[in-house]
Each structure stands twice: as structure tokens, then as C-alpha cells.
């Protein structure tokens, strides 16, 4: 483990530090995720800086632990392949790509309820009391959906992390992965696509509670697009 951390590449090390510092800060200032997590663009709580800061907010210890574990495991080798400058661009663009797909899904949900992707003129939100009311004759379930979209921030580096996972599977398809609870090696070219397919299924089946599964898919999708645009050669090593 000491060897693992001593071999961290510069950008990965800084991303790890920033995420941990932000997590500690959000544990002290409990309202931080509400101001630095990202909201639907039509929400009264949306601010432009949130499209970046949301990647450094997390919803709990397990959330940040698994994201940072994946960053430490897969990030350094990808940074070595892409170079530090391109790597940080890759990481941030994957995070933004996750948000693009998430916004598309939310816009479709809002449209299905009110007939437009902008419902702010029809609803009233109270951030701190977490209440919502509407001037439209809609059901309580629909009102709850609008409340979740407009009043719940998206947080976490998971979109960017799924971009790293996709890049790892793309660059090193034959490298075997040993996973917790699965005592047999699985090649990256099998494991990563299966993981993404599970996220697609969970996203469209509305399973998994508050987890934004399709945002994860968005991060992976933008990772693939970037690797193609940059003409990063697909590997076959290991």
C-alpha cells in the first residue's frame, strides 16, 4: 500500500488531495454539498461553478472511498499514457460528459410531466425545509420527481471515474483484474463493458435509489469519444 501511494502520478495525487480536503470540509460545513453540488440548470439553486465543483463533493464515506480507490488504482497508468496535461483534461471532460447525459435524462423527465424542460415557473421550492409546491394539477409522484430534480444536488467524481475505467479497458483490454468478492481474474475487456451495461440497465429501470447511473454511463461515453478524437492507440498489452 505504501508503494502504491508513493508511485502516484502528479495529477492523480492532487486530485486525491483535493477530494479528501473537500470531503472533510463538507463534513464540517454540512450545507457545502447544497452549494457546490450541481443542480438541474433550471433550478433556482443552480450556479455555473457547480458543473466543476460537484466532482469534488461526495455523499458519504463509502462514496468517496470507492471513487478514490478507483482513482488510485487506474489513474496513474492512464496519466502515464496520456501525459499529465491531457489527463486532467480527460478527467474533467468525462465529469462534464456525465453531467450532459444526466441533464438529458432529467430534461426528458421534466418534459413528460409539464410539457416543457423548464418547470421553474410552475413550482416553488424551499431548499432548507425541503418542501415543494406546484401551480399545476399533477400527481404527488410527479411532484416528488420534480422536487428531486430541482431540489437535489448531484455530487461525486463517479462520472470521471467511469471515464477512467473505460480508458483502462480500452488501453489495456487483456489485463486481468482481481476484484473483491470475486476470487478469479477477469480481463478488463470483459469486466468494464459488463459494468457499463449494468449501469445502463439500472439507469433505465430506475433502480439504485438516488444513484445517477446514467451519469456514470455519460462519463464512460465521453471517455470513448475523447480517446477516438485524440487517436489514442488501443492497447493489447497484458
C-alpha positions as CSV (number, residue, x, y, z in Angstrom):
1,X,0.0,0.0,0.0
2,X,2.9,2.4,0.8
3,X,4.4,1.5,-2.6
4,X,1.0,2.3,-4.3
5,X,0.8,5.8,-2.8
6,X,4.5,6.6,-3.4
7,X,4.1,5.9,-7.1
8,X,1.1,8.2,-7.6
9,X,1.4,10.5,-10.6
10,X,1.2,14.3,-10.1
11,X,-2.4,14.9,-11.3
12,X,-3.8,11.8,-9.5
13,X,-2.1,12.8,-6.3
14,X,-3.5,16.3,-6.5
15,X,-7.0,15.1,-7.3
16,X,-6.8,12.7,-4.4
17,X,-5.8,15.5,-2.0
18,X,-8.5,17.9,-3.3
19,X,-11.2,15.3,-3.0
20,X,-10.2,14.4,0.6
21,X,-10.0,18.0,1.6
22,X,-13.4,18.8,0.1
23,X,-14.9,15.7,1.8
24,X,-13.5,16.8,5.2
25,X,-14.8,20.4,4.6
26,X,-18.3,19.1,3.7
27,X,-18.3,17.1,6.9
28,X,-17.6,20.3,8.9
29,X,-19.8,22.6,6.8
30,X,-22.9,20.4,6.3
31,X,-24.5,22.7,3.7
32,X,-21.5,22.6,1.4
33,X,-23.0,19.9,-0.9
34,X,-26.0,22.1,-1.5
35,X,-23.8,25.0,-2.7
36,X,-21.1,23.0,-4.5
37,X,-23.1,20.0,-5.7
38,X,-24.7,20.6,-9.1
39,X,-28.4,21.2,-9.8
40,X,-30.6,21.0,-12.8
41,X,-29.9,24.2,-14.9
42,X,-33.4,25.5,-14.5
43,X,-33.3,25.1,-10.7
44,X,-33.1,28.3,-8.7
45,X,-30.2,26.7,-6.8
46,X,-28.1,26.2,-9.9
47,X,-24.8,28.2,-10.2
48,X,-22.3,27.8,-13.1
49,X,-19.4,26.9,-10.8
50,X,-21.2,23.8,-9.7
51,X,-20.5,22.0,-13.0
52,X,-16.9,21.6,-11.8
53,X,-17.2,21.7,-8.0
54,X,-19.7,18.8,-8.0
55,X,-17.0,16.4,-9.0
56,X,-15.2,17.1,-5.6
57,X,-18.2,16.6,-3.4
58,X,-19.3,13.2,-2.1
59,X,-22.3,11.8,-0.3
60,X,-20.6,9.7,2.3
61,X,-17.5,7.8,3.2
62,X,-18.3,4.8,1.0
63,X,-18.9,7.1,-1.9
64,X,-15.6,8.8,-1.7
65,X,-13.7,5.7,-0.7
66,X,-14.6,3.7,-3.8
67,X,-14.1,6.6,-6.1
68,X,-10.7,7.4,-4.7
69,X,-9.7,3.8,-4.6
70,X,-10.5,3.5,-8.4
71,X,-8.6,6.8,-9.0
72,X,-5.5,5.5,-7.2
73,X,-5.7,2.1,-8.9
74,X,-6.4,3.2,-12.5
75,X,-5.5,6.9,-12.7
76,X,-1.7,6.7,-12.6
77,X,-1.3,4.3,-15.5
78,X,-3.7,6.3,-17.6
79,X,-1.9,9.6,-16.7
80,X,1.4,7.9,-17.8
81,X,-0.2,7.1,-21.2
82,X,-1.9,10.4,-21.8
83,X,0.5,12.8,-20.1
84,X,-0.5,15.0,-17.1
85,X,-2.0,17.9,-19.1
86,X,-4.1,15.7,-21.3
87,X,-5.1,13.5,-18.3
88,X,-6.6,16.4,-16.3
89,X,-8.5,17.5,-19.4
90,X,-9.7,13.9,-19.9
91,X,-10.8,13.6,-16.2
92,X,-12.7,16.9,-16.2
93,X,-14.3,16.4,-19.6
94,X,-15.5,13.0,-18.5
95,X,-17.1,14.6,-15.4
96,X,-18.8,17.2,-17.6
97,X,-19.9,14.4,-20.0
98,X,-21.5,12.6,-17.1
99,X,-23.5,15.8,-16.4
100,X,-24.6,16.2,-20.0
101,X,-26.2,12.8,-20.1
102,X,-27.7,13.3,-16.6
103,X,-29.2,16.6,-17.7
104,X,-30.7,15.0,-20.8
105,X,-32.4,12.4,-18.7
106,X,-33.7,15.0,-16.3
107,X,-34.9,17.2,-19.1
108,X,-36.9,14.3,-20.5
109,X,-38.5,13.6,-17.1
110,X,-39.5,17.2,-16.7
111,X,-40.9,17.4,-20.2
112,X,-43.0,14.3,-19.6
113,X,-44.6,15.9,-16.6
114,X,-45.1,19.6,-17.6
115,X,-44.7,19.6,-21.4
116,X,-41.5,21.7,-21.3
117,X,-38.0,21.2,-20.0
118,X,-38.4,24.3,-17.8
119,X,-40.8,23.9,-14.9
120,X,-39.4,26.6,-12.5
121,X,-42.3,28.9,-13.2
122,X,-44.8,26.2,-12.1
123,X,-43.1,25.1,-8.9
124,X,-41.9,26.6,-5.7
125,X,-39.0,25.2,-3.7
126,X,-37.7,25.7,-0.2
127,X,-34.1,24.4,-0.1
128,X,-33.8,24.2,3.7
129,X,-37.2,22.9,4.6
130,X,-37.1,20.6,1.5
131,X,-40.6,21.4,0.5
132,X,-42.1,21.8,-3.0
133,X,-45.5,23.0,-4.3
134,X,-46.8,23.4,-7.8
135,X,-49.4,25.5,-9.6
136,X,-50.1,22.6,-12.0
137,X,-52.6,19.8,-11.4
138,X,-50.0,17.0,-11.2
139,X,-49.8,13.9,-9.0
140,X,-47.8,13.6,-5.8
141,X,-45.5,11.2,-7.5
142,X,-44.8,13.7,-10.3
143,X,-44.4,16.5,-7.8
144,X,-41.9,14.3,-6.0
145,X,-40.0,13.7,-9.2
146,X,-39.8,17.4,-9.9
147,X,-38.7,18.0,-6.3
148,X,-35.9,15.5,-6.7
149,X,-34.7,17.0,-10.0
150,X,-34.9,20.7,-8.9
151,X,-34.0,20.3,-5.3
152,X,-31.4,17.5,-5.0
153,X,-27.8,18.2,-6.0
154,X,-25.7,15.7,-7.9
155,X,-22.4,15.1,-6.2
156,X,-19.4,12.8,-6.8
157,X,-16.5,12.0,-9.1
158,X,-18.2,8.8,-10.3
159,X,-18.7,10.1,-13.9
160,X,-15.0,11.0,-14.2
161,X,-14.1,7.7,-12.6
162,X,-16.1,5.7,-15.1
163,X,-14.2,7.6,-17.8
164,X,-11.0,6.2,-16.3
165,X,-12.4,2.7,-16.1
166,X,-13.4,2.9,-19.8
167,X,-10.0,4.2,-20.7
168,X,-8.3,1.4,-18.8
169,X,-10.4,-1.2,-20.5
170,X,-9.7,0.4,-23.9
171,X,-5.9,0.8,-23.4
172,X,-5.3,-2.5,-21.6
173,X,-8.1,-4.9,-22.6
174,X,-6.2,-8.1,-21.8
175,X,-5.0,-7.0,-18.3
176,X,-6.6,-9.2,-15.7
177,X,-8.4,-7.6,-12.7
178,X,-8.8,-9.2,-9.3
179,X,-11.9,-7.9,-7.7
180,X,-13.2,-8.0,-4.2
181,X,-15.6,-10.9,-3.5
182,X,-14.6,-12.5,-6.9
183,X,-11.5,-14.7,-6.4
184,X,-10.8,-15.2,-10.1
185,X,-9.1,-12.9,-12.6
186,X,-11.3,-11.1,-15.1
187,X,-9.9,-9.4,-18.2
188,X,-10.6,-5.7,-18.4
189,X,-12.2,-6.1,-21.9
190,X,-14.9,-8.2,-20.3
191,X,-15.4,-6.6,-16.9
192,X,-15.6,-2.9,-18.0
193,X,-18.3,-3.4,-20.6
194,X,-20.3,-5.6,-18.2
195,X,-20.1,-2.9,-15.6
196,X,-21.3,-0.2,-18.0
197,X,-24.2,-2.4,-19.2
198,X,-25.3,-2.9,-15.6
199,X,-25.2,0.9,-15.2
200,X,-27.4,1.3,-18.3
201,X,-29.9,-1.3,-17.0
202,X,-30.1,0.3,-13.6
203,X,-30.4,3.8,-15.1
204,X,-33.4,2.9,-17.3
205,X,-35.0,0.6,-14.7
206,X,-34.9,3.4,-12.1
207,X,-33.2,1.0,-9.7
208,X,-30.5,2.0,-7.3
209,X,-32.3,4.8,-5.4
210,X,-30.5,8.2,-5.6
211,X,-27.5,6.9,-7.6
212,X,-27.2,8.7,-11.0
213,X,-26.4,5.6,-13.0
214,X,-26.7,7.2,-16.5
215,X,-24.3,9.9,-15.4
216,X,-21.8,7.1,-15.0
217,X,-22.6,6.0,-18.5
218,X,-22.1,9.6,-19.7
219,X,-18.6,9.6,-18.2
220,X,-17.7,6.4,-20.0
221,X,-19.2,7.6,-23.3
222,X,-17.3,10.8,-23.3
223,X,-14.1,8.9,-22.4
224,X,-14.5,6.8,-25.5
225,X,-15.2,9.8,-27.7
226,X,-12.1,11.6,-26.4
227,X,-9.9,8.6,-26.9
228,X,-11.1,8.4,-30.5
229,X,-10.7,12.1,-31.2
230,X,-7.2,12.1,-29.7
231,X,-6.4,8.9,-31.7
232,X,-5.0,7.2,-28.7
233,X,-4.0,3.8,-29.9
234,X,-5.9,0.9,-28.4
235,X,-3.7,-1.4,-26.5
236,X,-3.4,-5.2,-26.4
237,X,-0.8,-5.5,-23.6
238,X,-1.1,-7.7,-20.6
